[in-house]
Every structure is written in structure tokens, then in C-alpha cells.
Amino acid sequence: MSRLSGKRFLQFVEDEYEDLELWYPKIRLTEEGAQVVTVGPEKGRVYRGKNGYPCKADSSFDEVGAGDFDGLLIPGGYAPDKIRRYPKALELTKEFHKAGKIVAFICHAGWVPISAGILKGAKATSFSAIKDDMVNAGVNWVDEPVVVDKNLISSRTPADLPHFCKAIIEAASSN
């Protein structure tokens, strides 16, 4: 029996996602027995990462609800700046947070929970380029490979992915 057998994660996607930040967690969590469902603005559409790697959306934002999942994964790159423009994506982010479920974000992905209004007073990290955005949103920003604050899990860059995934797996296996 895998550690995350029966666990389900929702993962956001949009064009220009950071390829490693989407695929590495998707593969690691799948290896641990979890199901990872990728959602974007359009079901079935193929989204391209910053380096051109394709990812087909299993569903659209409008077809899913936080109640069916154990956690939310938000990859970085430039996709988060697009994702935060979809009210349903922000609503999903709020639902996960309100339910105390994992909300994991890396690099520029902090823009999504910022726009969802869930980071005020939280301790988190991000890519240094959005540090000011995080601080202005009320985050206690720290420069560490991974930061876990209750249900929020954040990391800075692809170099932090081993720490990021380990923290997600630990949090999910303890729930």
C-alpha cells in the first residue's frame, strides 16, 4: 500500500507554467499512490510549459470542487499570473484553504493565493521576484527551501522541489 493511496490532488495549469514545477510534484505524488487531476480554463486543452512541455487539462476549473480533493497544487512560471484572473480558480483556492486542506504553491504561484486573499498573516516563501507582492499581501516572507504554515506549503524555485514534494507527501500522509 502506497503512503498516499486514496488521496486526490487538484493541480492548476495554464500556458507558460514552469515545466518542472508541474510535472515533478505530479509524478512524485502519483508514485506515492495519489491521483493528481490537472485543471485549467478548458477541459481537454493542451497547455504549454515555459519550455514547451505539454500538459492536457483533465477538467476545467468549473467542473471541480475542493470537496472532492485532499489538496491543491499550484505550479509557478508565468501561468499563475493568468490563473489568478479566473474567479473560479480563486474560489477553489479559497475553498481548499477554508477547509484546512493542503494549498501548495511554488515560485510565482504565490500570486494565486495572494489574489484569493488567503495569505494575510501566514508564513511563506516564493521566488524572490514576487517577495514584495507577498509582503504587501501580509505574508511573513522567509527565504527557505520550503515553508509549512498549517495547511500552506510553499517553496521558491525548481531547485527546492525535493523539499516541496517531501513536505506535501508528509502533510497528506498525516491527514
C-alpha positions, 0 to 999 in steps of 0.5 A, spaced: 500 500 500 502 506 497 503 512 503 498 516 499 493 511 496 486 514 496 488 521 496 486 526 490 490 532 488 487 538 484 493 541 480 492 548 476 495 549 469 495 554 464 500 556 458 507 558 460 507 554 467 514 552 469 515 545 466 518 542 472 514 545 477 508 541 474 510 535 472 515 533 478 510 534 484 505 530 479 509 524 478 512 524 485 505 524 488 502 519 483 508 514 485 506 515 492 499 512 490 495 519 489 491 521 483 493 528 481 487 531 476 490 537 472 485 543 471 485 549 467 480 554 463 478 548 458 477 541 459 481 537 454 486 543 452 493 542 451 497 547 455 504 549 454 510 549 459 515 555 459 519 550 455 514 547 451 512 541 455 505 539 454 500 538 459 492 536 457 487 539 462 483 533 465 477 538 467 476 545 467 476 549 473 468 549 473 467 542 473 471 541 480 470 542 487 475 542 493 470 537 496 472 532 492 480 533 493 485 532 499 489 538 496 491 543 491 497 544 487 499 550 484 505 550 479 509 557 478 512 560 471 508 565 468 501 561 468 499 563 475 499 570 473 493 568 468 490 563 473 489 568 478 484 572 473 479 566 473 474 567 479 473 560 479 480 558 480 480 563 486 474 560 489 477 553 489 483 556 492 479 559 497 475 553 498 481 548 499 484 553 504 477 554 508 477 547 509 484 546 512 486 542 506 493 542 503 494 549 498 501 548 495 504 553 491 511 554 488 515 560 485 510 565 482 504 561 484 504 565 490 500 570 486 494 565 486 493 565 493 495 572 494 489 574 489 484 569 493 486 573 499 488 567 503 495 569 505 494 575 510 498 573 516 501 566 514 508 564 513 511 563 506 516 563 501 516 564 493 521 566 488 524 572 490 521 576 484 514 576 487 517 577 495 514 584 495 507 582 492 507 577 498 509 582 503 504 587 501 499 581 501 501 580 509 505 574 508 511 573 513 516 572 507 522 567 509 527 565 504 527 557 505 527 551 501 520 550 503 515 553 508 509 549 512 504 554 515 498 549 517 495 547 511 500 552 506 506 549 503 510 553 499 517 553 496 521 558 491 524 555 485 525 548 481 531 547 485 527 546 492 522 541 489 525 535 493 523 539 499 516 541 496 514 534 494 517 531 501 513 536 505 506 535 501 507 527 501 508 528 509 502 533 510 497 528 506 500 522 509 498 525 516 491 527 514 
